[in-house]
Amino acid sequence: MSSIPDFLGAGTTLVMFAMVAVGVMKLFQLATDVRDLKDVLKDIRRDMQGPVGLPAAPALGASAVPTPEELVRAVHAQTFGDDFPV
């Protein structure tokens, strides 16, 4: 009957080893997630600073989206190489 404590001891050792291995894997996963979050925060900070040295868009509305009237004026202001007499 001395084999039962041996099996329990071996089983406990294997379970503890598996728990340590899972803990190490979770630490690496956590480190990867933190690195990804830092990259996202850097991208957000970079986007919030905006372009440096570029002039503001002329004649845009308050929402920075061109109105239909502004779009029509922009199309009529363009010249095309295939102008036909109308």
N, CA, C and O atoms as a GROMACS GRO file, in nm:
protein
  344
    1MET      N    1   0.079  -0.120   0.000
    1MET     CA    2   0.000   0.000   0.000
    1MET      C    3   0.083   0.127   0.000
    1MET      O    4   0.027   0.235   0.013
    2SER      N    5   0.209   0.119  -0.013
    2SER     CA    6   0.292   0.239  -0.013
    2SER      C    7   0.296   0.305  -0.150
    2SER      O    8   0.356   0.412  -0.163
    3SER      N    9   0.234   0.246  -0.252
    3SER     CA   10   0.235   0.306  -0.384
    3SER      C   11   0.135   0.422  -0.395
    3SER      O   12   0.156   0.512  -0.476
    4ILE      N   13   0.029   0.423  -0.317
    4ILE     CA   14  -0.070   0.532  -0.322
    4ILE      C   15  -0.008   0.665  -0.282
    4ILE      O   16  -0.030   0.764  -0.353
    5PRO      N   17   0.067   0.675  -0.172
    5PRO     CA   18   0.131   0.804  -0.142
    5PRO      C   19   0.234   0.845  -0.248
    5PRO      O   20   0.254   0.964  -0.272
    6ASP      N   21   0.298   0.747  -0.311
    6ASP     CA   22   0.392   0.781  -0.418
    6ASP      C   23   0.320   0.843  -0.537
    6ASP      O   24   0.365   0.943  -0.593
    7PHE      N   25   0.206   0.784  -0.576
    7PHE     CA   26   0.127   0.839  -0.687
    7PHE      C   27   0.071   0.977  -0.652
    7PHE      O   28   0.070   1.066  -0.737
    8LEU      N   29   0.026   0.995  -0.529
    8LEU     CA   30  -0.025   1.126  -0.487
    8LEU      C   31   0.086   1.230  -0.487
    8LEU      O   32   0.064   1.344  -0.527
    9GLY      N   33   0.205   1.192  -0.443
    9GLY     CA   34   0.318   1.284  -0.444
    9GLY      C   35   0.358   1.323  -0.586
    9GLY      O   36   0.384   1.440  -0.613
   10ALA      N   37   0.362   1.225  -0.676
   10ALA     CA   38   0.396   1.253  -0.816
   10ALA      C   39   0.287   1.339  -0.880
   10ALA      O   40   0.318   1.432  -0.956
   11GLY      N   41   0.161   1.309  -0.851
   11GLY     CA   42   0.051   1.387  -0.907
   11GLY      C   43   0.054   1.531  -0.858
   11GLY      O   44   0.031   1.624  -0.935
   12THR      N   45   0.082   1.548  -0.730
   12THR     CA   46   0.091   1.683  -0.674
   12THR      C   47   0.206   1.760  -0.737
   12THR      O   48   0.193   1.879  -0.766
   13THR      N   49   0.317   1.693  -0.759
   13THR     CA   50   0.432   1.758  -0.823
   13THR      C   51   0.398   1.801  -0.965
   13THR      O   52   0.431   1.913  -1.006
   14LEU      N   53   0.332   1.714  -1.040
   14LEU     CA   54   0.294   1.749  -1.178
   14LEU      C   55   0.193   1.863  -1.182
   14LEU      O   56   0.203   1.952  -1.267
   15VAL      N   57   0.097   1.862  -1.090
   15VAL     CA   58  -0.002   1.970  -1.086
   15VAL      C   59   0.066   2.103  -1.052
   15VAL      O   60   0.034   2.205  -1.113
   16MET      N   61   0.157   2.102  -0.958
   16MET     CA   62   0.228   2.225  -0.922
   16MET      C   63   0.313   2.275  -1.039
   16MET      O   64   0.318   2.395  -1.064
   17PHE      N   65   0.380   2.184  -1.109
   17PHE     CA   66   0.460   2.222  -1.226
   17PHE      C   67   0.371   2.284  -1.334
   17PHE      O   68   0.408   2.384  -1.395
   18ALA      N   69   0.255   2.223  -1.356
   18ALA     CA   70   0.162   2.277  -1.456
   18ALA      C   71   0.113   2.416  -1.416
   18ALA      O   72   0.099   2.503  -1.502
   19MET      N   73   0.087   2.436  -1.287
   19MET     CA   74   0.041   2.568  -1.241
   19MET      C   75   0.149   2.674  -1.260
   19MET      O   76   0.119   2.787  -1.299
   20VAL      N   77   0.274   2.638  -1.234
   20VAL     CA   78   0.384   2.733  -1.256
   20VAL      C   79   0.397   2.765  -1.404
   20VAL      O   80   0.418   2.881  -1.440
   21ALA      N   81   0.386   2.663  -1.491
   21ALA     CA   82   0.397   2.685  -1.635
   21ALA      C   83   0.285   2.776  -1.684
   21ALA      O   84   0.308   2.866  -1.765
   22VAL      N   85   0.163   2.753  -1.638
   22VAL     CA   86   0.049   2.837  -1.678
   22VAL      C   87   0.069   2.980  -1.628
   22VAL      O   88   0.036   3.075  -1.698
   23GLY      N   89   0.123   2.996  -1.507
   23GLY     CA   90   0.149   3.130  -1.454
   23GLY      C   91   0.250   3.206  -1.538
   23GLY      O   92   0.233   3.325  -1.563
   24VAL      N   93   0.356   3.137  -1.581
   24VAL     CA   94   0.458   3.202  -1.666
   24VAL      C   95   0.397   3.240  -1.801
   24VAL      O   96   0.426   3.348  -1.853
   25MET      N   97   0.314   3.153  -1.858
   25MET     CA   98   0.250   3.185  -1.985
   25MET      C   99   0.159   3.306  -1.972
   25MET      O  100   0.155   3.391  -2.060
   26LYS      N  101   0.086   3.315  -1.862
   26LYS     CA  102  -0.003   3.429  -1.840
   26LYS      C  103   0.077   3.559  -1.824
   26LYS      O  104   0.034   3.665  -1.869
   27LEU      N  105   0.194   3.551  -1.760
   27LEU     CA  106   0.277   3.671  -1.747
   27LEU      C  107   0.323   3.720  -1.883
   27LEU      O  108   0.322   3.841  -1.908
   28PHE      N  109   0.364   3.630  -1.972
   28PHE     CA  110   0.404   3.671  -2.106
   28PHE      C  111   0.286   3.728  -2.183
   28PHE      O  112   0.303   3.825  -2.258
   29GLN      N  113   0.169   3.670  -2.166
   29GLN     CA  114   0.050   3.722  -2.233
   29GLN      C  115   0.016   3.862  -2.181
   29GLN      O  116  -0.020   3.950  -2.259
   30LEU      N  117   0.028   3.882  -2.052
   30LEU     CA  118   0.002   4.012  -1.993
   30LEU      C  119   0.103   4.116  -2.044
   30LEU      O  120   0.066   4.230  -2.073
   31ALA      N  121   0.228   4.077  -2.053
   31ALA     CA  122   0.331   4.170  -2.103
   31ALA      C  123   0.302   4.209  -2.247
   31ALA      O  124   0.321   4.325  -2.285
   32THR      N  125   0.257   4.115  -2.328
   32THR     CA  126   0.223   4.146  -2.468
   32THR      C  127   0.105   4.242  -2.474
   32THR      O  128   0.106   4.336  -2.553
   33ASP      N  129   0.003   4.218  -2.392
   33ASP     CA  130  -0.114   4.306  -2.391
   33ASP      C  131  -0.076   4.448  -2.348
   33ASP      O  132  -0.124   4.545  -2.405
   34VAL      N  133   0.010   4.459  -2.248
   34VAL     CA  134   0.053   4.592  -2.201
   34VAL      C  135   0.132   4.663  -2.311
   34VAL      O  136   0.116   4.783  -2.331
   35ARG      N  137   0.217   4.590  -2.382
   35ARG     CA  138   0.294   4.650  -2.491
   35ARG      C  139   0.200   4.699  -2.601
   35ARG      O  140   0.222   4.808  -2.655
   36ASP      N  141   0.096   4.621  -2.635
   36ASP     CA  142   0.000   4.664  -2.735
   36ASP      C  143  -0.075   4.789  -2.690
   36ASP      O  144  -0.098   4.880  -2.769
   37LEU      N  145  -0.114   4.794  -2.564
   37LEU     CA  146  -0.183   4.912  -2.512
   37LEU      C  147  -0.094   5.036  -2.517
   37LEU      O  148  -0.142   5.145  -2.548
   38LYS      N  149   0.035   5.019  -2.487
   38LYS     CA  150   0.126   5.133  -2.495
   38LYS      C  151   0.137   5.183  -2.638
   38LYS      O  152   0.142   5.304  -2.660
   39ASP      N  153   0.142   5.092  -2.735
   39ASP     CA  154   0.148   5.134  -2.876
   39ASP      C  155   0.021   5.209  -2.916
   39ASP      O  156   0.028   5.309  -2.988
   40VAL      N  157  -0.093   5.161  -2.871
   40VAL     CA  158  -0.219   5.228  -2.903
   40VAL      C  159  -0.222   5.368  -2.842
   40VAL      O  160  -0.263   5.463  -2.907
   41LEU      N  161  -0.178   5.379  -2.717
   41LEU     CA  162  -0.176   5.511  -2.652
   41LEU      C  163  -0.080   5.606  -2.722
   41LEU      O  164  -0.109   5.725  -2.734
   42LYS      N  165   0.034   5.556  -2.768
   42LYS     CA  166   0.127   5.640  -2.843
   42LYS      C  167   0.064   5.688  -2.972
   42LYS      O  168   0.079   5.804  -3.009
   43ASP      N  169  -0.009   5.599  -3.043
   43ASP     CA  170  -0.076   5.638  -3.166
   43ASP      C  171  -0.183   5.743  -3.139
   43ASP      O  172  -0.197   5.839  -3.215
   44ILE      N  173  -0.258   5.726  -3.032
   44ILE     CA  174  -0.362   5.824  -2.998
   44ILE      C  175  -0.299   5.960  -2.966
   44ILE      O  176  -0.348   6.063  -3.010
   45ARG      N  177  -0.191   5.958  -2.890
   45ARG     CA  178  -0.123   6.084  -2.855
   45ARG      C  179  -0.068   6.151  -2.980
   45ARG      O  180  -0.075   6.273  -2.994
   46ARG      N  181  -0.014   6.071  -3.072
   46ARG     CA  182   0.041   6.126  -3.196
   46ARG      C  183  -0.071   6.187  -3.281
   46ARG      O  184  -0.052   6.292  -3.342
   47ASP      N  185  -0.188   6.121  -3.285
   47ASP     CA  186  -0.299   6.173  -3.364
   47ASP      C  187  -0.359   6.298  -3.302
   47ASP      O  188  -0.409   6.385  -3.375
   48MET      N  189  -0.356   6.310  -3.171
   48MET     CA  190  -0.414   6.427  -3.106
   48MET      C  191  -0.329   6.551  -3.125
   48MET      O  192  -0.380   6.662  -3.120
   49GLN      N  193  -0.199   6.534  -3.147
   49GLN     CA  194  -0.112   6.650  -3.165
   49GLN      C  195  -0.138   6.717  -3.299
   49GLN      O  196  -0.121   6.838  -3.312
   50GLY      N  197  -0.179   6.640  -3.398
   50GLY     CA  198  -0.213   6.696  -3.528
   50GLY      C  199  -0.088   6.726  -3.609
   50GLY      O  200   0.023   6.724  -3.556
   51PRO      N  201  -0.108   6.755  -3.737
   51PRO     CA  202   0.005   6.786  -3.823
   51PRO      C  203   0.066   6.921  -3.788
   51PRO      O  204  -0.005   7.016  -3.755
   52VAL      N  205   0.195   6.927  -3.795
   52VAL     CA  206   0.267   7.048  -3.759
   52VAL      C  207   0.303   7.123  -3.887
   52VAL      O  208   0.356   7.064  -3.981
   53GLY      N  209   0.274   7.252  -3.890
   53GLY     CA  210   0.314   7.335  -4.003
   53GLY      C  211   0.220   7.332  -4.121
   53GLY      O  212   0.251   7.396  -4.222
   54LEU      N  213   0.108   7.263  -4.116
   54LEU     CA  214   0.015   7.260  -4.226
   54LEU      C  215  -0.091   7.368  -4.204
   54LEU      O  216  -0.141   7.384  -4.092
   55PRO      N  217  -0.126   7.440  -4.309
   55PRO     CA  218  -0.229   7.543  -4.293
   55PRO      C  219  -0.366   7.478  -4.272
   55PRO      O  220  -0.389   7.364  -4.312
   56ALA      N  221  -0.454   7.552  -4.209
   56ALA     CA  222  -0.588   7.502  -4.186
   56ALA      C  223  -0.664   7.495  -4.318
   56ALA      O  224  -0.635   7.571  -4.410
   57ALA      N  225  -0.761   7.407  -4.327
   57ALA     CA  226  -0.839   7.391  -4.449
   57ALA      C  227  -0.925   7.515  -4.469
   57ALA      O  228  -0.997   7.555  -4.378
   58PRO      N  229  -0.919   7.577  -4.587
   58PRO     CA  230  -0.994   7.699  -4.609
   58PRO      C  231  -1.143   7.672  -4.632
   58PRO      O  232  -1.180   7.573  -4.694
   59ALA      N  233  -1.225   7.759  -4.581
   59ALA     CA  234  -1.369   7.764  -4.608
   59ALA      C  235  -1.443   7.638  -4.570
   59ALA      O  236  -1.537   7.599  -4.639
   60LEU      N  237  -1.404   7.573  -4.465
   60LEU     CA  238  -1.480   7.458  -4.420
   60LEU      C  239  -1.574   7.503  -4.310
   60LEU      O  240  -1.548   7.600  -4.238
   61GLY      N  241  -1.685   7.431  -4.297
   61GLY     CA  242  -1.782   7.466  -4.195
   61GLY      C  243  -1.728   7.439  -4.056
   61GLY      O  244  -1.611   7.403  -4.039
   62ALA      N  245  -1.813   7.457  -3.957
   62ALA     CA  246  -1.770   7.440  -3.819
   62ALA      C  247  -1.735   7.296  -3.788
   62ALA      O  248  -1.655   7.270  -3.698
   63SER      N  249  -1.793   7.200  -3.860
   63SER     CA  250  -1.766   7.059  -3.831
   63SER      C  251  -1.650   7.005  -3.912
   63SER      O  252  -1.620   6.886  -3.903
   64ALA      N  253  -1.583   7.087  -3.991
   64ALA     CA  254  -1.470   7.049  -4.075
   64ALA      C  255  -1.510   6.952  -4.185
   64ALA      O  256  -1.424   6.888  -4.244
   65VAL      N  257  -1.640   6.941  -4.213
   65VAL     CA  258  -1.689   6.861  -4.324
   65VAL      C  259  -1.744   6.958  -4.427
   65VAL      O  260  -1.826   7.044  -4.393
   66PRO      N  261  -1.699   6.948  -4.552
   66PRO     CA  262  -1.748   7.044  -4.652
   66PRO      C  263  -1.898   7.029  -4.676
   66PRO      O  264  -1.952   6.919  -4.679
   67THR      N  265  -1.961   7.142  -4.693
   67THR     CA  266  -2.105   7.142  -4.721
   67THR      C  267  -2.126   7.112  -4.868
   67THR      O  268  -2.031   7.122  -4.947
   68PRO      N  269  -2.246   7.074  -4.908
   68PRO     CA  270  -2.271   7.048  -5.051
   68PRO      C  271  -2.239   7.168  -5.139
   68PRO      O  272  -2.189   7.153  -5.251
   69GLU      N  273  -2.269   7.288  -5.090
   69GLU     CA  274  -2.239   7.407  -5.169
   69GLU      C  275  -2.089   7.422  -5.191
   69GLU      O  276  -2.046   7.457  -5.301
   70GLU      N  277  -2.010   7.397  -5.089
   70GLU     CA  278  -1.864   7.406  -5.102
   70GLU      C  279  -1.811   7.300  -5.198
   70GLU      O  280  -1.717   7.326  -5.273
   71LEU      N  281  -1.872   7.182  -5.197
   71LEU     CA  282  -1.830   7.077  -5.290
   71LEU      C  283  -1.862   7.115  -5.434
   71LEU      O  284  -1.780   7.092  -5.524
   72VAL      N  285  -1.980   7.174  -5.457
   72VAL     CA  286  -2.016   7.215  -5.593
   72VAL      C  287  -1.923   7.325  -5.641
   72VAL      O  288  -1.881   7.323  -5.757
   73ARG      N  289  -1.891   7.421  -5.555
   73ARG     CA  290  -1.798   7.528  -5.594
   73ARG      C  291  -1.660   7.472  -5.625
   73ARG      O  292  -1.593   7.519  -5.717
   74ALA      N  293  -1.616   7.372  -5.549
   74ALA     CA  294  -1.485   7.312  -5.574
   74ALA      C  295  -1.483   7.240  -5.709
   74ALA      O  296  -1.383   7.245  -5.780
   75VAL      N  297  -1.593   7.172  -5.744
   75VAL     CA  298  -1.598   7.102  -5.872
   75VAL      C  299  -1.600   7.202  -5.986
   75VAL      O  300  -1.533   7.181  -6.087
   76HIS      N  301  -1.676   7.311  -5.972
   76HIS     CA  302  -1.683   7.411  -6.079
   76HIS      C  303  -1.553   7.489  -6.092
   76HIS      O  304  -1.525   7.543  -6.198
   77ALA      N  305  -1.474   7.496  -5.988
   77ALA     CA  306  -1.349   7.569  -5.995
   77ALA      C  307  -1.241   7.489  -6.065
   77ALA      O  308  -1.141   7.545  -6.109
   78GLN      N  309  -1.259   7.357  -6.076
   78GLN     CA  310  -1.159   7.274  -6.141
   78GLN      C  311  -1.169   7.288  -6.292
   78GLN      O  312  -1.276   7.316  -6.346
   79THR      N  313  -1.056   7.269  -6.358
   79THR     CA  314  -1.055   7.266  -6.504
   79THR      C  315  -1.020   7.125  -6.547
   79THR      O  316  -0.935   7.058  -6.487
   80PHE      N  317  -1.087   7.081  -6.653
   80PHE     CA  318  -1.066   6.946  -6.703
   80PHE      C  319  -1.008   6.954  -6.843
   80PHE      O  320  -1.036   7.049  -6.916
   81GLY      N  321  -0.927   6.856  -6.880
   81GLY     CA  322  -0.862   6.856  -7.010
   81GLY      C  323  -0.957   6.824  -7.124
   81GLY      O  324  -0.921   6.848  -7.239
   82ASP      N  325  -1.074   6.773  -7.100
   82ASP     CA  326  -1.167   6.734  -7.206
   82ASP      C  327  -1.287   6.828  -7.210
   82ASP      O  328  -1.401   6.782  -7.224
   83ASP      N  329  -1.263   6.958  -7.199
   83ASP     CA  330  -1.372   7.056  -7.201
   83ASP      C  331  -1.432   7.061  -7.341
   83ASP      O  332  -1.362   7.086  -7.438
   84PHE      N  333  -1.562   7.037  -7.350
   84PHE     CA  334  -1.635   7.050  -7.474
   84PHE      C  335  -1.719   7.176  -7.470
   84PHE      O  336  -1.768   7.213  -7.364
   85PRO      N  337  -1.735   7.240  -7.581
   85PRO     CA  338  -1.821   7.358  -7.580
   85PRO      C  339  -1.966   7.316  -7.553
   85PRO      O  340  -2.016   7.219  -7.610
   86VAL      N  341  -2.029   7.391  -7.467
   86VAL     CA  342  -2.165   7.356  -7.428
   86VAL      C  343  -2.263   7.445  -7.497
   86VAL      O  344  -2.384   7.430  -7.477
   0.00000   0.00000   0.00000
